[in-house]
Amino acid sequence: MKLFEPIYNRALIWAQHRHATWWLAFISFIEAVIFPIPPEVMLAPMALAQPRRAFWYATVSLTASTLGALVGYALGHYAFDLLEPWLHRLGYWDTFLEVKEHAIKNGFWLLLIGGFTPIPFKLLTIASGAVGMPLLPFLAGAIIGRGKRVFLVAGAIRLGGERAERTLRRYVEPIGWIALVLLTVLIAYIVLKH
């Protein structure tokens, strides 16, 4: 049974939609504040559909993500008391405390590395605001950290071109099933831990 290939084909069609760039910007923005889905889910198919625009799409994603990071920073700085129950409910509290402790000591480096890791970017932006990290190092870390991630995706697709698309199409089912299993394990771990 093929489950992921039809989804992949649909994502490529959506990626060519005239409003796809706006959707990419929206997803990139809210992912830095609250949304759990990374923008690469939309960036990759868009870059595959139009490889010559891959770096433009990465720039759009980075710009919107940076604006979202500023909102996350402001929420952490000015409205943390309102966010704390939300972090508890989503099971992010313990992770947030660890991120906050590291943000106090090494905020810039945490953002630089964290923008590329599976740590939810929103936790980094909120923690940076909550500890009062200076704004310029925050922005530099967020831009470089997230930028290397989106431009790596765009660059790989731009350099790989049709070959990358054929390879992805060939392995989309196993990749999809592996990602689904990993997501299920992660959810089970979070549920069982709490």
Residue pairs with C-beta under 8 A, 6 or more apart in sequence:
2 173
3 173
3 176
3 177
4 172
4 173
4 175
4 176
4 177
5 169
5 172
5 173
7 176
8 45
8 168
8 169
8 172
8 176
11 41
11 42
11 45
12 45
12 48
12 49
14 20
14 23
14 42
14 45
15 42
15 45
15 46
15 48
15 49
15 50
16 49
16 50
17 23
20 42
20 46
21 46
21 57
21 60
23 42
24 39
24 42
24 43
24 46
24 57
24 60
24 61
24 64
25 60
25 61
25 63
25 64
26 64
27 35
27 37
27 39
27 41
27 42
28 39
28 43
28 60
28 61
28 62
28 63
28 64
28 65
28 68
29 64
29 65
29 67
29 68
29 71
30 68
31 37
31 38
31 39
31 65
31 68
31 121
31 122
32 65
32 66
32 67
32 68
32 69
32 71
32 72
32 121
32 122
32 125
32 146
33 68
33 71
33 72
33 75
33 122
33 125
34 122
35 122
36 120
38 121
39 61
39 64
39 65
39 150
40 149
40 150
40 153
43 57
43 58
43 61
43 150
43 153
43 154
44 153
44 157
46 53
46 54
46 57
47 53
47 54
47 57
47 58
47 153
47 154
47 157
47 158
48 157
48 164
48 165
48 168
50 57
51 157
51 158
51 161
52 158
54 154
54 155
54 157
54 158
55 151
55 154
55 155
55 158
57 154
58 147
58 150
58 151
58 153
58 154
58 155
61 150
62 143
62 146
62 147
62 150
62 151
65 121
65 142
65 146
65 150
66 139
66 142
66 143
66 146
68 125
69 121
69 125
69 138
69 139
69 142
69 146
70 125
70 139
71 125
72 121
72 122
72 124
72 125
72 126
72 128
72 129
73 125
73 126
73 128
73 129
73 133
73 135
73 138
74 129
75 82
75 83
75 126
75 129
76 83
76 125
76 126
76 127
76 128
76 129
76 130
76 131
77 129
77 130
77 132
78 129
80 126
80 129
80 130
83 126
84 93
87 93
87 96
87 126
91 190
91 193
91 194
92 120
92 123
95 119
95 120
95 123
96 123
96 126
96 127
99 110
99 114
99 119
99 123
99 124
99 127
100 127
100 130
100 131
102 110
103 110
103 124
103 127
103 128
103 130
103 131
103 133
104 131
107 128
107 131
107 133
107 134
107 137
107 138
107 141
108 133
108 137
108 138
108 140
108 141
109 141
110 124
110 141
111 124
111 128
111 138
111 141
111 142
111 144
111 145
112 141
112 144
112 145
113 145
114 121
114 124
114 145
115 121
115 124
115 141
115 142
115 144
115 145
115 146
115 147
115 148
115 149
116 145
116 148
116 149
121 146
124 142
125 142
128 138
156 164
157 164
157 165
160 167
168 175
